[in-house]
């Protein structure tokens, strides 16, 4: 039987909504978001969308530069494997492709692309993330975009509880000296690492209060720091440091304490919605005795099941934690 409410819903069209993005812009959105293009740092932005359980709305594939490192992207959103890219190798938008795709919204962290796309009548939401708490603001904005404020609130609660939980466990512990390094380029490529190393109970030897996203080093400086734990981004980096005439003499390399960071939707050491897992993983490496009651495998299963709404197999979780590409 048709009720008055049902008849009204059928007659009265859904009303557009207005939100404020992280550039303080007013963005008018349809009542329901069905088609989303992400532009710029795709693995990062997609991780936000997965955390809203909206991976099915993505209509652009990963650009060529993102393969095959991000194989779990197509686990969280299977359609990505066959979708065209909407940006050039330079990460600039392919405006014509985006126009043809007719997205409800474009999500980007490229401020320079916002006016370009908006000027063509494309609705764009700008997200910004440089500091740890920015991820919670990003999720809050996306809670409005997808009309799921409760999901954004649940993520924020999980984020805060996880960081506080680890802080309590490692409180008073002797902190190891840690270095996050890309050995091929002698760089520490992500500012966010200075935060999660500290949050996990370590001391980042490269943390000098810098604000630049990436920082380069000389071999002499690395030797002077001589970290107890070395963190790298790819399994091949272990062979690189083991065979390097200088790096192989580091305390961390000689002790076999070269760690490959996990890789899921994104590399956990970089900016990603998976950041709470980064802290759990790092703390379990820095303080295994204190973290012995934390089941990292179970925590990883829980995160992807509850936050990304994607149950994973034991083999897939092992693959992520091993940093295997």
Buried (B, 14 or more C-beta within 10 A) or exposed (E): EEEEEEEEEEEEEEEEBEBEBBBEBEBEBBEEBEBBBBBBBBBBBBBBBBBBBBBEBBBBBBBEEBEEBBBBBBBBBEBBEEBEBBBEEEBBBBBEBBBEBEBBBBBBBBEEBBEBBBEEEBBBBBBBBEEBEBBBBBBBBBBBBBBBEEBBBBBBEBBEEBBEBBBEBBEEBEBBBBBBBBBEEBBBBBBBBBBBBBBBBBBBBBBEEEEEEEBEBEEEEBEEBBBBBBBBBBEEBBEBBEEBEEBEEBBBBEEEBBBBBBBBBBBBBBBBBBBBBBBBBBBBBBBEEBBEEBEBEEBBBEBBEBBBBBEBEEEBBEBBBEBEB
